[in-house]
Amino acid sequence: MLVAPLLLVLFVPFSPSSGAQLPNQAKAKDLPIATNGQPFPWDRMRLPTTVTPLHYDLAIHPNLTTLDFTGVVRIELDVHEDTNTVILHAKQLQISDVFLLAPEGIKRLKVLEYPRFHQLALLSDSVLIKGRKYEVHLAFAANLSDSFHGFYKGSYRTSSGEVRVLASTQFEATFARGAFPCFDEPAFKANFTIRIIREPRHIAISNMPMVKTVELPGGLLEDHFDTTVKMSTYLVAYIVSDFKSVSKTTQHGVKISIYAVPEKIDQTAFALDAAVKLLDFYDDYFDIPYPLPKQDLAAIPDFQSGAMENWGLTTYRETGLLFDPEKSSASDKLGITKVIAHELAHQWFGNLVTMEWWNDLWLNEGFAKFMEFVSLDITYPELHVDDFFLAKCFEAMEVDSLSSSHPVSTPVENPTQIQEMFDDVSYDKGACILNMLRDFLTPEAFEIGIVRYLKRYSYQNTVNSHLWESLTNKWYSGDELDVRAIMDTWTLQEGFPLVTVEVRGREVRLSQERYLKTDDPSPSEGFLWQIPLTYKTSASNTVHRFLLKTKTDVLFLPEEVDWVKFNVDMSGYYMVHYAGEGWNSIIKLLQHSHTALSGNDRANLIHNVFQLVSIEKVRLDTALELSLYLSRETKIMAVTQGFGELVPLYKLMEKRDMKVLENQMKSYIVDLFQDLIDQQEWNDSGSVSQRVLRSYLLLFSCVRNYAPCVTKATQLFNQWKDSDGTMSLPVDITMAVFVIGARTPEGWDFLFEKYRHSLQMSVKSRMKTAMAVSPLQDKLKWMMEQSLIGEIMKTQDLPGVVVSVSKNPHGYQLAWDFLRANWHTMIKKFDLGSSTISYLVTGVTNQYSTREMLDEVRSFFGSLTEETGSEMRCIQQAYETIEDNIRWMDKNLPLLQAWLDKRNRRVSHEDL
């Protein structure tokens, strides 16, 4: 079902003059009831637009000893309709001293609270007159949050064991209201002037530079920050801490500083250089100067997501910012550069031009994800970031192939639904459809269009159609390409198309349908996409283009060909099924001359053929025959996709008692990649892609007990342990070495001691992963418990630990029991609907493949209430994934067994 008509109703562009009237006339019985028992004068989740904020004057005083804060906010208001009520947001704040500053003097206002919608109503006994300016003044107090959002407390331990406390903010999506009363929706943009009171032992930073510091009685200091540009509440940020900083200035004169805890400030040089380079790149690429005088990047010890784009003060996990040239790996360098590129892209996409409402979150996140790749391709060509883009599209398709998926642009109302928008569909599918459009329009036309969009809507809010209009150009013949008509089919309906291609002589028959992993065929009916097809053939290397707008169509080739490959380099977000003899001709090509196709084309074919087994378009033995060519593959995307399709097959078996087949499957994968594994040197040489691949292959072969790797890793671990961890191991091989070391209780304990005392975040991260894949069940259980407590191991790392344990054949039952036992604590800590909770739910359950486990999962999630998460989309996704696994196993296990037996006979026959 297309949601376009609904979108028009729900998301009319924001303009103050079209403000909804307050329903003062509504009957009292229809209205919600405030905490004091009186009717609350507004009955909707979204705020009215009768009154809008122009400027906030905010003073905050956090006390890092008592772990609470007090504050005062003065909000200058613009009144668009006569009213005597102001509705705004506040969540778990004690509100006092509420006044109206009107032209005729100061008046106290009556306050009503409606906690269910986090709303306050300020009632005036005289009318606020349209067109006049007023100010409201509110004092407030609250505890620092002990979750990871709002104004929350963090801590870290120094190398001498002292615990130090800091306070920092995370307001996206709906958490500014927990820090100060405000109009907490993205379309209510305003300017903010912030003051922070602190002790002299701390520093305060915020979105803007500090203009002065005033001494207060009692030895306290008050920092005054410059007024911000016009922006949304979710981008406001401030931090009070004992951080140190290093700074540089960009070519355009912007001061860039990196903030981190004092003992880690020497790990900031790489991020500082990257931030300078990338901010300069975006300044030029978008042809709009970065509008603030500074950009701070802060590494926060307790941080739930990867990073946050607060304007002028971006915040990061320590692993997302800190880099030690001696101890960090090639993938750390890639990860840090990508996350900085992502947050700095947001300074234009998201901060300067902001989506009207959270239904179009993808306009922020899909763009920032896409710009990571565009910017790094140009600024850091040595990272070969293109080698990693396809993985994003494969991840998005994983979620998007379920009937519980959602359109990229989808109606949302409450905070849980808004949080759920921060998923693979908004980020990865958003990036992949933008990449498809850029390929279709040409990079030059695309760049002109997005610069036009940013310039036209600076400091404003937008909807989907504004972007499509900016990208629509008069084309050569004077015809206009209707970008909106094409892209609405990709953003307003969920899922993606499967294009079936059948070659008959020179005729190529095309048809499209929705790719859907489900028993029920009805949800896929009525879906139609406008698909920018690309293809090449054995007869020519030219990329041909064709826009498929109908259910079926026919193409004519100039001559007959041996093979045709659609979706060249997978620039399009669709799958292809080669009907008739199509797959056989591709298998032949891959077996005889696989380099006739690019590495991305090969990765795309591996992905498509195995995914088509799930919906019974292709037999499993056909997909496995195609996989045989992988013994000659060396390109990272094709190799990792080979693993990505084959490894899950034995992971499903590990959760059942079928050791013989499971071990046969594991042996097949090791044999397939043995030559490539044997070629890997145990050092740090080569390009970033080669180094990432080396790390991957050696880790896999150690986990799979491939004897030469286990021997080498054991030897290295023992030497490292004998040196008390002082011996320098090549960074790329440390995961493999740690995993082998963590198998024995002594090795595990040694690793844990090193983990506790290390100041290198990337090293800690690798140690943590190695400890979580250990076969020692008591250690796995202890690790999860410690991560929840958060003293020795950080609670921010808990989701990663639990999901790693759940993938461990010795730990999956422990992880499931832990998730159930601690569910209520975790949803409070990480917030309902968050991508963290979704990652936990799907991560722990997505390898189950028995009806017993499905019943157990249904029984637990079915017992929840809406307040504890029963309505979350990730729960539906978990059910669907397990059902799909069960169907796959029932259908394909006999085929898999037969194919592996036949191959073993073939191999042993060749050995004779």
C-alpha positions in Angstrom: 0.0 0.0 0.0 1.4 3.4 -0.9 1.4 5.9 2.0 1.5 9.0 -0.2 -2.0 10.4 0.6 -1.5 9.8 4.3 1.8 11.7 4.1 0.2 14.7 2.6 -2.3 14.9 5.5 0.2 14.2 8.3 3.2 16.2 7.1 2.0 19.5 5.7 5.0 21.8 5.5 5.5 23.8 8.7 4.5 27.5 8.4 3.6 29.4 11.5 0.6 31.1 9.9 -1.0 27.7 9.3 -0.8 27.0 13.0 -3.4 24.6 14.5 -5.7 26.4 16.9 -5.5 25.3 20.5 -8.7 23.3 21.2 -9.8 25.6 24.0 -13.3 25.2 22.8 -13.2 21.4 23.0 -15.4 19.8 25.6 -13.5 19.1 28.8 -14.4 15.4 28.8 -12.5 15.0 25.5 -9.3 16.4 26.9 -6.5 14.6 28.6 -6.2 15.1 32.4 -3.2 16.9 33.8 -1.3 15.6 36.9 -3.4 18.0 39.2 -6.7 16.5 37.9 -7.6 19.4 35.7 -8.3 19.1 31.9 -5.1 19.5 29.9 -5.8 21.9 27.0 -4.1 20.0 24.2 -4.8 16.4 23.1 -2.1 15.6 20.5 1.4 14.3 20.6 2.7 17.0 18.2 2.8 20.6 19.5 0.5 23.2 18.2 2.0 26.0 16.0 0.1 28.8 17.5 3.2 30.0 19.4 6.8 29.3 18.2 10.2 30.0 19.9 12.6 32.6 18.5 15.3 32.6 21.1 16.3 30.6 24.2 18.4 32.1 27.0 19.5 29.0 28.9 21.5 28.9 32.2 22.5 25.4 33.5 24.3 24.5 36.7 25.2 20.8 36.9 26.6 19.5 40.3 29.0 16.7 39.6 29.1 15.8 43.3 25.4 15.5 44.0 24.7 14.4 40.3 21.9 16.8 39.7 21.3 20.1 37.9 19.3 23.3 38.1 18.6 25.8 35.4 16.6 28.7 34.2 15.3 29.2 30.7 13.8 32.4 29.1 12.1 31.7 25.8 11.2 34.5 23.4 8.0 33.7 21.6 6.4 34.6 18.4 2.6 34.5 18.6 0.7 33.5 15.4 -2.8 33.3 16.7 -4.5 35.0 19.7 -4.2 32.5 22.6 -3.9 32.3 26.3 -2.1 28.9 26.3 1.5 28.0 25.5 2.2 24.2 25.0 5.8 23.0 25.2 7.8 19.9 26.2 9.4 19.0 29.6 10.2 15.4 30.7 10.9 14.5 34.4 11.8 18.1 35.3 10.7 19.8 38.5 9.3 23.1 37.2 9.1 26.3 39.4 8.9 30.1 39.0 7.0 30.3 35.7 6.5 33.9 34.5 5.3 35.7 31.4 7.2 38.8 30.4 4.7 40.7 28.4 4.8 44.3 27.1 2.4 45.2 30.0 4.7 43.7 32.7 5.6 40.4 34.5 2.8 37.9 35.4 3.0 34.5 37.0 1.6 31.7 34.8 -0.4 28.6 35.9 1.3 25.4 34.9 -0.3 22.1 33.9 1.7 18.9 33.3 0.7 16.0 31.0 3.6 13.4 31.4 2.3 10.9 28.9 3.1 13.3 26.1 6.0 15.1 28.0 4.0 18.3 27.7 3.5 21.4 29.8 0.7 23.9 29.4 1.4 27.5 30.5 -1.9 29.3 31.1 -2.2 33.1 31.1 -5.3 34.9 32.4 -4.8 37.5 29.6 -4.6 36.8 25.9 -1.3 36.6 24.1 -2.0 38.8 21.0 -1.0 37.7 17.5 2.0 39.5 16.1 3.3 40.6 19.6 6.5 39.3 21.2 6.5 37.7 24.6 8.9 35.8 26.9 8.3 33.0 29.2 10.6 32.3 32.1 10.9 28.8 33.8 13.1 27.6 36.5 13.7 23.8 36.6 15.7 21.0 38.4 16.4 17.4 37.8 18.9 14.6 38.4 21.6 13.9 35.8 20.2 11.0 33.8 21.8 7.6 34.4 20.9 6.5 30.9 22.8 7.6 27.8 20.4 10.4 26.8 19.3 13.8 27.9 21.8 15.5 30.2 23.5 12.5 31.6 26.4 11.6 33.9 29.5 9.7 32.6 32.6 8.6 34.3 36.0 7.1 33.5 38.9 5.6 35.5 42.4 7.1 35.4 45.4 4.8 35.2 45.9 5.2 38.9 42.3 3.9 39.5 40.6 7.2 40.4 37.0 7.5 39.1 36.2 10.9 37.5 32.8 12.2 36.7 31.5 14.3 33.8 28.2 15.4 32.4 27.3 15.6 28.7 24.2 15.8 26.5 22.6 13.6 23.9 19.3 15.2 22.7 18.5 13.4 19.5 15.7 12.5 19.0 13.4 13.6 21.8 15.7 14.1 24.8 16.3 17.9 25.0 13.0 18.1 26.9 14.6 16.0 29.7 17.3 18.8 30.1 15.3 22.0 29.8 11.7 23.0 28.9 11.6 23.6 25.1 9.7 23.1 21.9 11.3 19.8 21.2 10.5 19.2 17.5 12.9 19.7 14.6 10.7 22.3 12.8 10.8 24.7 15.8 14.2 26.2 15.0 15.5 29.0 17.2 18.7 30.7 18.4 20.2 29.6 21.7 22.4 31.6 24.2 23.8 29.3 26.8 25.5 29.9 30.1 27.0 27.1 32.2 28.0 27.2 35.9 30.9 25.0 36.9 33.7 24.4 39.4 37.2 25.7 38.5 38.5 22.1 38.2 36.2 21.5 35.2 35.8 23.1 31.8 32.5 23.6 29.9 32.1 23.4 26.1 29.0 24.0 24.0 27.9 24.5 20.4 29.5 28.0 20.2 32.8 29.5 21.4 33.0 30.9 24.9 32.8 34.7 25.0 33.6 35.3 28.7 33.8 33.7 32.1 32.3 35.4 35.2 33.3 34.6 38.8 30.3 33.8 41.1 30.1 33.8 44.9 31.2 30.5 46.4 34.2 30.0 44.1 32.0 28.9 41.1 32.5 30.1 37.5 29.9 30.9 34.9 30.9 30.5 31.2 29.0 32.5 28.7 28.8 31.1 25.1 28.1 33.0 21.9 24.5 32.8 20.5 24.0 29.9 18.1 22.7 30.1 14.5 19.0 29.2 14.1 18.7 25.4 14.8 16.6 22.6 16.2 16.6 21.6 19.9 18.1 18.1 19.2 21.4 19.7 18.1 22.0 21.7 21.3 25.0 20.3 23.3 27.1 21.1 26.3 29.7 19.1 28.3 31.2 19.7 31.7 34.4 17.7 32.3 38.1 17.7 32.9 38.9 17.0 29.3 42.0 18.3 27.6 42.1 19.5 23.9 44.3 19.9 20.9 43.5 22.3 18.0 44.2 23.3 14.4 42.6 25.7 11.9 41.2 24.8 8.5 42.1 26.6 5.3 38.7 28.4 5.6 39.6 29.7 9.1 37.5 27.4 11.2 39.1 26.3 14.5 38.9 22.5 15.0 39.5 21.0 18.5 39.5 17.5 19.7 38.6 16.9 23.4 39.4 13.7 25.3 40.2 12.6 28.8 43.7 13.8 29.8 45.4 10.4 29.5 44.2 9.8 26.0 44.8 13.2 24.5 47.9 11.8 22.7 45.6 9.6 20.6 43.9 12.5 18.9 46.3 13.5 16.1 44.8 11.4 13.4 41.2 12.5 14.1 42.3 16.2 14.2 44.0 16.0 10.8 41.0 14.1 9.3 38.5 16.6 10.7 40.5 19.5 9.2 40.7 17.8 5.8 37.0 16.8 5.7 35.6 20.1 6.9 37.6 21.8 4.1 36.3 19.3 1.6 32.6 19.8 2.5 33.1 23.6 2.5 34.2 23.4 -1.1 31.9 20.5 -2.3 28.7 22.1 -0.9 29.8 25.6 -2.0 28.5 26.9 1.3 30.9 28.0 4.0 30.6 26.2 7.3 28.7 28.8 9.3 30.2 28.6 12.8 33.7 29.8 13.9 34.6 26.4 15.5 34.0 22.7 15.4 34.8 20.6 18.4 35.0 16.8 18.4 34.6 15.2 21.9 35.5 11.6 22.8 32.9 10.7 25.5 33.8 7.7 27.7 30.1 6.7 28.1 28.2 7.0 24.8 25.4 4.8 23.4 25.4 5.4 19.7 28.5 5.8 17.4 28.5 9.6 17.3 26.2 12.7 17.3 26.3 15.7 15.0 25.5 18.5 17.5 26.2 21.7 15.6 29.8 22.9 16.4 30.3 20.2 19.1 30.1 16.7 17.6 30.3 13.9 20.2 31.8 10.4 19.7 32.5 7.1 21.4 36.1 7.0 22.3 36.6 4.2 19.7 35.2 6.5 17.0 37.8 9.2 17.6 41.0 7.9 19.3 43.7 6.4 17.2 47.1 5.1 18.2 49.4 4.6 15.1 51.2 1.8 17.0 48.2 -0.1 18.2 45.2 0.7 16.0 44.3 -1.4 12.9 43.6 -0.5 9.3 39.9 -1.0 10.0 40.1 1.3 13.0 41.5 4.0 10.7 38.7 3.4 8.2 36.0 3.4 10.9 37.3 6.6 12.5 37.6 8.5 9.2 34.1 7.3 8.1 32.4 8.4 11.4 34.1 11.9 11.3 33.0 12.2 7.6 29.5 11.3 8.6 29.1 13.8 11.4 30.7 16.6 9.5 28.4 16.0 6.5 25.5 16.5 8.9 26.7 20.1 9.6 25.1 20.8 6.2 22.7 17.8 5.8 20.6 17.8 9.0 21.9 20.9 10.8 21.8 23.6 8.1 18.8 21.9 6.3 16.8 19.8 8.6 13.9 17.4 7.9 10.5 18.8 8.8 9.6 15.8 10.9 11.2 12.5 11.9 9.3 10.6 9.1 12.0 11.9 6.8 14.9 11.2 9.0 16.6 9.5 6.0 17.1 13.0 4.5 19.6 13.5 7.3 21.0 10.0 7.9 20.9 8.5 4.4 22.7 11.5 3.1 25.4 11.5 5.8 26.0 7.8 5.3 26.2 8.3 1.5 28.6 11.3 1.9 31.0 9.2 4.0 31.8 7.4 0.8 31.7 10.3 -1.6 34.0 12.4 0.7 36.5 9.7 1.6 36.8 8.5 -2.0 38.2 12.0 -2.8 40.0 13.0 0.4 41.4 9.5 1.4 41.8 7.5 -1.8 44.2 5.2 -0.1 41.4 3.9 2.1 39.6 2.4 -0.9 36.3 3.1 0.7 34.4 1.9 -2.4 35.5 -1.6 -1.4 33.0 -1.4 1.5 29.9 0.4 0.2 28.1 -2.7 -1.0 28.0 -4.2 2.5 25.7 -1.3 3.4 23.2 -2.3 0.7 23.3 -5.9 1.6 22.6 -5.0 5.3 19.7 -2.8 4.3 18.2 -5.6 2.1 18.4 -8.0 5.0 15.8 -5.9 7.0 14.0 -4.7 3.9 13.2 -8.2 2.7 10.9 -8.8 5.6 7.2 -7.8 5.6 7.8 -5.9 8.8 10.1 -3.5 7.0 8.9 0.1 6.5 9.2 2.8 3.8 12.3 5.0 3.9 9.8 7.9 4.6 7.2 6.6 7.0 4.6 8.2 9.4 5.8 8.3 13.0 4.2 10.0 16.0 5.5 8.9 19.4 9.1 8.9 20.8 9.5 5.0 20.5 8.4 5.1 16.8 10.8 8.0 16.2 13.7 6.1 17.8 12.9 3.1 15.5 13.6 5.3 12.5 17.3 5.2 13.3 17.7 1.9 11.5 19.3 0.3 8.5 16.5 1.5 6.3 17.0 5.2 7.1 20.8 5.0 7.0 21.9 2.2 4.6 18.9 2.0 2.2 18.9 5.8 2.2 22.5 5.8 1.1 22.1 3.1 -1.5 19.1 4.7 -3.2 21.0 8.1 -3.3 24.0 6.2 -4.8 21.6 4.7 -7.4 20.2 8.1 -8.2 23.7 9.7 -8.5 24.8 6.9 -10.9 21.6 7.5 -12.9 21.7 11.3 -13.1 25.6 11.4 -13.3 27.7 12.6 -10.4 28.0 16.1 -11.8 24.2 16.7 -12.2 23.7 15.1 -8.7 26.2 17.5 -7.1 24.6 20.5 -8.8 21.2 19.4 -7.5 22.2 18.8 -3.9 24.0 22.1 -3.7 20.9 23.8 -5.0 18.8 22.0 -2.3 21.2 23.1 0.5 21.3 26.7 -0.7 17.6 27.0 -1.2 16.6 25.6 2.2 19.4 26.8 4.5 18.2 27.2 8.1 14.9 25.7 7.1 13.0 22.4 7.3 12.3 20.2 4.3 10.3 17.2 3.1 11.2 14.5 0.5 9.7 16.4 -2.5 12.0 19.5 -1.9 15.0 17.3 -2.6 13.5 15.7 -5.7 12.6 19.2 -7.1 16.2 20.4 -6.5 17.5 17.3 -8.4 15.1 17.7 -11.4 16.8 19.3 -14.3 15.9 20.2 -17.9 17.5 17.5 -20.0 19.0 17.7 -23.4 15.9 17.3 -25.5 14.0 19.8 -23.3 12.2 16.9 -21.6 12.2 16.9 -17.9 13.2 13.8 -16.1 10.6 13.3 -13.3 13.0 12.5 -10.4 10.1 12.7 -8.0 8.0 10.1 -9.8 11.0 7.7 -9.9 12.2 8.3 -6.3 8.7 8.2 -4.7 8.6 4.6 -5.7 11.8 4.0 -3.6 10.9 6.1 -0.6 7.2 5.8 -0.1 6.9 2.0 -0.3 8.8 -0.5 1.7 10.9 -3.3 0.3 12.8 -3.5 -3.0 12.3 -5.1 -6.4 13.5 -8.5 -7.8 14.1 -8.1 -11.5 13.8 -11.4 -13.4 15.8 -11.5 -16.7 15.4 -14.1 -19.4 17.5 -14.0 -22.5 16.0 -15.6 -25.7 18.3 -14.9 -28.6 18.6 -11.1 -28.9 15.4 -10.6 -26.8 15.7 -9.9 -23.1 12.5 -10.3 -21.2 12.2 -8.3 -18.0 9.7 -8.5 -15.1 9.7 -7.0 -11.6 8.1 -8.1 -8.3 8.8 -7.3 -4.6 11.5 -9.5 -3.1 10.0 -10.8 0.1 11.0 -13.6 2.5 7.6 -14.8 3.7 5.1 -17.6 3.2 2.4 -15.1 2.5 2.5 -13.9 -1.2 -0.2 -11.1 -0.6 2.1 -8.4 0.8 4.1 -8.2 -2.4 1.2 -7.5 -4.7 0.6 -4.0 -6.0 4.3 -2.9 -5.7 5.8 -1.2 -8.7 9.2 0.6 -8.9 10.8 2.8 -11.5 14.1 1.0 -11.7 17.2 2.5 -13.3 18.6 -0.7 -14.8 22.2 -1.0 -15.9 23.6 -4.0 -17.8 26.6 -5.2 -19.7 27.1 -8.3 -21.9 29.8 -10.6 -23.2 29.8 -8.7 -26.5 30.6 -5.2 -25.0 32.0 -3.6 -21.9 29.8 -0.5 -22.3 27.3 0.0 -19.5 23.8 0.2 -21.0 20.9 1.9 -19.2 17.2 1.4 -19.2 14.5 2.7 -16.9 12.0 -0.1 -16.2 8.7 1.6 -15.3 6.3 -1.3 -15.9 5.7 -4.8 -14.5 7.2 -6.4 -17.6 9.2 -5.1 -20.6 11.4 -6.4 -23.4 14.9 -5.2 -24.4 16.6 -6.0 -27.7 20.4 -6.7 -27.9 22.3 -5.8 -31.1 23.6 -9.4 -31.3 23.3 -12.7 -29.4 25.5 -13.0 -26.4 27.0 -15.6 -24.1 26.0 -13.8 -20.9 24.4 -10.6 -19.6 25.0 -9.1 -16.2 22.5 -6.6 -14.8 23.0 -4.1 -12.0 26.5 -3.3 -13.0 28.7 -2.9 -9.9 25.5 -3.1 -7.9 24.9 0.6 -8.3 21.2 -0.1 -8.1 19.2 -1.2 -5.0 17.5 -4.3 -6.5 18.2 -8.0 -6.9 18.4 -9.9 -10.2 17.3 -13.4 -11.1 18.7 -14.9 -14.3 15.9 -17.3 -15.5 16.3 -20.1 -18.0 20.0 -20.8 -18.6 21.0 -17.4 -17.1 22.6 -18.6 -13.9 24.4 -21.5 -15.7 26.0 -19.1 -18.1 27.2 -16.9 -15.2 28.6 -19.9 -13.3 30.5 -20.9 -16.4 31.9 -17.4 -16.7 33.0 -17.2 -13.1 34.6 -20.6 -13.3 36.6 -19.8 -16.4 37.3 -16.1 -16.3 35.9 -14.5 -13.2 37.9 -11.3 -13.7 35.8 -10.5 -16.8 33.4 -9.0 -14.1 34.5 -6.5 -11.4 34.8 -7.5 -7.8 31.6 -5.7 -6.9 29.8 -7.5 -9.7 31.0 -10.8 -8.3 30.0 -9.9 -4.8 26.5 -8.9 -6.1 26.1 -12.2 -7.9 27.1 -14.2 -4.8 24.6 -12.2 -2.7 21.7 -12.5 -5.2 22.1 -16.3 -5.9 22.0 -17.2 -2.2 19.2 -14.8 -1.4 17.2 -16.3 -4.3 17.5 -19.8 -2.6 15.5 -18.3 0.3 12.5 -17.6 -1.9 12.9 -20.8 -3.9 13.8 -19.1 -7.2 17.1 -20.9 -7.3 18.1 -24.3 -6.0 20.7 -24.4 -3.2 23.0 -26.7 -5.3 23.1 -24.0 -8.0 24.2 -21.4 -5.5 26.8 -23.8 -4.1 28.1 -24.5 -7.6 28.6 -20.8 -8.1 30.4 -20.5 -4.8 33.1 -23.0 -6.0 34.8 -20.2 -8.0 35.6 -18.4 -4.7 38.7 -20.6 -4.4 40.3 -18.2 -6.9 38.8 -14.9 -5.4 41.0 -12.3 -3.9 38.8 -9.1 -3.8 37.7 -8.2 -0.3 34.0 -7.5 -1.1 33.5 -10.8 -3.0 35.4 -12.8 -0.4 33.6 -11.3 2.6 30.2 -11.8 0.8 31.2 -15.4 0.1 31.7 -15.8 3.9 28.5 -13.7 4.5 26.4 -16.2 2.6 28.1 -19.5 3.7 28.9 -19.0 7.4 25.2 -18.4 8.4 24.4 -21.8 7.1 26.6 -23.6 9.7 25.6 -20.9 12.4 22.0 -22.2 12.0 23.2 -25.7 12.5 25.2 -24.8 15.7 21.9 -24.1 17.4 20.7 -27.7 16.6 22.3 -31.0 17.3 23.7 -31.8 13.8 27.5 -32.0 14.3 28.3 -34.1 11.2 26.7 -31.8 8.6 27.9 -28.7 10.5 31.5 -29.9 10.4 31.2 -30.8 6.8 30.0 -27.3 6.0 32.8 -25.7 8.1 35.4 -27.9 6.3 34.0 -26.9 2.9 34.4 -23.1 3.7 38.0 -23.6 5.0 38.9 -25.6 1.9 37.4 -23.0 -0.4 39.5 -20.2 1.0 42.5 -22.3 2.1 44.8 -20.9 -0.7 44.0 -17.3 0.2 44.4 -18.0 3.9 47.8 -19.7 3.3 48.9 -16.6 1.4 48.3 -14.3 4.3 51.5 -13.0 6.1 51.4 -12.5 9.8 52.3 -8.8 9.6 50.8 -5.3 8.8 51.8 -4.9 5.1 49.6 -4.0 2.2 46.7 -1.6 1.4 43.8 -1.0 3.8 41.6 -3.5 2.0 44.3 -6.1 2.1 44.9 -5.5 5.7 41.2 -5.7 6.6 40.9 -8.9 4.6 44.0 -10.4 6.3 42.5 -9.7 9.8 39.2 -11.3 8.7 40.7 -14.4 7.2 43.1 -15.2 10.0 40.4 -14.6 12.6 38.1 -16.9 10.7 40.7 -19.7 10.3 41.6 -19.6 14.0 38.0 -19.7 15.1 37.5 -22.7 12.6 40.6 -24.5 14.1 42.6 -24.5 10.8 45.8 -26.1 12.2 48.5 -23.9 10.7 46.7 -20.7 12.0 46.0 -22.2 15.4 49.7 -23.2 15.8 51.0 -19.8 14.7 48.5 -17.9 16.9 49.2 -20.1 20.0 52.9 -19.5 19.6 52.5 -15.7 19.3 50.0 -15.6 22.2 52.4 -17.5 24.5 55.3 -15.1 23.5 53.1 -12.1 24.1 52.0 -13.5 27.5 55.6 -14.3 28.5 56.6 -10.7 27.8 53.7 -9.6 30.1 52.0 -8.0 27.1 55.0 -5.8 26.2 55.9 -7.5 23.0 54.6 -5.7 20.0 52.2 -7.8 17.9 51.3 -6.9 14.3 48.0 -5.1 14.7 46.1 -6.9 11.9 46.7 -10.3 13.5 45.9 -9.5 17.1 42.2 -10.6 16.9 43.3 -14.1 15.7 46.0 -14.3 18.5 43.6 -13.1 21.2 40.8 -15.5 20.2 43.2 -18.4 20.6 44.5 -17.1 23.8 41.1 -16.6 25.4 40.3 -20.4 25.0 42.1 -21.3 28.3 41.2 -19.9 31.7 44.7 -18.6 32.2 44.8 -17.0 28.8 41.4 -15.4 29.4 42.4 -14.0 32.8 45.6 -12.6 31.3 43.7 -10.9 28.5 41.2 -9.5 30.9 43.9 -8.0 33.1 45.4 -6.3 30.0 41.9 -5.1 29.0 41.4 -3.5 32.4 44.5 -1.5 32.2 44.8 -0.6 28.6 44.2 3.0 27.5 44.0 2.1 23.8 40.3 1.9 22.9 40.8 -0.2 19.7 42.9 -2.7 21.6 40.3 -3.0 24.4 37.7 -3.5 21.7 39.5 -6.4 20.1 40.3 -8.0 23.5 36.6 -7.7 24.5 35.5 -9.5 21.3 38.0 -12.2 21.8 36.9 -12.8 25.4 33.3 -13.0 24.2 34.0 -15.8 21.7 35.7 -18.0 24.3 34.2 -21.5 25.0 34.4 -20.8 28.8 30.8 -20.4 29.8 31.4 -19.1 33.3 33.6 -16.3 31.8 30.9 -15.4 29.2 28.2 -15.1 31.9 30.5 -13.0 34.1 31.4 -10.7 31.2 27.7 -9.9 30.5 27.0 -9.3 34.2 30.0 -7.0 34.5 29.0 -5.0 31.4 25.6 -4.4 33.0 27.1 -3.2 36.3 29.3 -0.9 34.2 32.3 -0.5 36.6 35.0 -2.8 35.1 33.4 -3.0 31.7 31.4 -0.1 30.2 27.7 -0.5 30.0 27.8 1.1 26.5 29.6 -2.1 25.4 26.9 -4.4 26.8 25.0 -4.9 23.6 28.1 -5.8 21.7 29.1 -8.3 24.4 25.7 -9.9 24.6 25.4 -10.3 20.8 28.9 -11.7 20.5 28.1 -14.3 23.2 24.9 -15.1 21.4 26.8 -15.9 18.2 29.1 -18.2 20.2 28.0 -21.8 20.0 28.8 -22.1 23.7 26.9 -19.0 24.7 23.7 -18.5 22.7 21.5 -19.9 25.5 23.3 -17.8 28.1 22.8 -14.6 26.0 19.0 -15.4 25.5 18.6 -16.0 29.3 20.5 -12.8 30.1 18.4 -10.7 27.7 15.2 -12.0 29.3 16.4 -11.6 32.9 17.6 -8.0 32.4 15.1 -6.8 29.8 13.5 -4.1 32.0 16.9 -2.7 33.1 18.1 -2.6 29.5 15.1 -0.8 28.0 15.5 1.9 30.7 19.2 2.3 30.1 19.1 2.2 26.3 15.6 3.5 25.6 12.6 1.8 24.0 12.8 1.7 20.2 16.5 2.6 20.1 18.7 1.0 17.5 20.6 -0.5 20.5 17.6 -2.4 21.7 16.8 -3.5 18.2 20.4 -4.7 17.7 20.1 -6.7 20.9 16.8 -8.3 20.0 17.7 -9.3 16.4 21.3 -10.0 17.2 20.4 -12.6 20.0 17.6 -14.3 18.1 18.5 -14.2 14.3 20.3 -17.6 14.3 17.5 -19.6 15.8 15.9 -22.1 13.4 13.7 -24.4 15.5 10.0 -24.2 16.3 10.9 -24.7 20.0 13.0 -21.5 20.0 10.4 -19.6 18.1 7.8 -20.6 20.7 10.2 -19.5 23.5 10.9 -16.1 21.8 7.1 -15.5 21.1 6.3 -16.5 24.7 8.8 -13.9 26.2 8.0 -11.0 23.9 4.3 -11.8 23.9 4.3 -11.3 27.7 5.5 -7.7 27.4 3.2 -4.6 27.6 3.3 -1.7 25.2 5.3 0.3 27.8 7.9 -2.5 28.0 8.2 -2.8 24.2 5.7 -5.3 22.9 4.9 -3.0 19.9 8.5 -2.6 18.7 9.2 -3.4 15.1 12.4 -5.4 15.9 10.2 -8.0 17.7 8.2 -8.6 14.5 11.5 -8.8 12.6 12.8 -11.4 15.0 9.7 -13.6 14.5 9.9 -13.3 10.8 13.7 -14.1 10.7 13.3 -17.2 12.8 10.3 -18.4 10.6 12.4 -17.8 7.5 15.3 -19.8 9.1 13.0 -22.7 9.9 11.6 -22.8 6.3 15.1 -22.6 4.9 16.3 -25.5 7.0 13.3 -27.7 6.3 13.6 -27.1 2.6 17.4 -27.1 2.1 19.2 -29.4 4.6 18.7 -32.6 2.5 20.0 -30.7 -0.6 23.0 -29.4 1.3 23.9 -32.8 2.7 23.6 -34.4 -0.8 25.7 -31.6 -2.4 28.5 -31.8 0.2 28.6 -35.7 0.0 28.8 -35.5 -3.8 31.6 -32.9 -3.6 33.5 -35.0 -1.0 33.3 -38.0 -3.4 34.5 -35.7 -6.3 37.4 -34.4 -4.3 38.6 -37.8 -3.0 38.2 -39.2 -6.5 40.5 -36.4 -7.7 43.0 -37.2 -4.9 43.4 -40.8 -6.0 
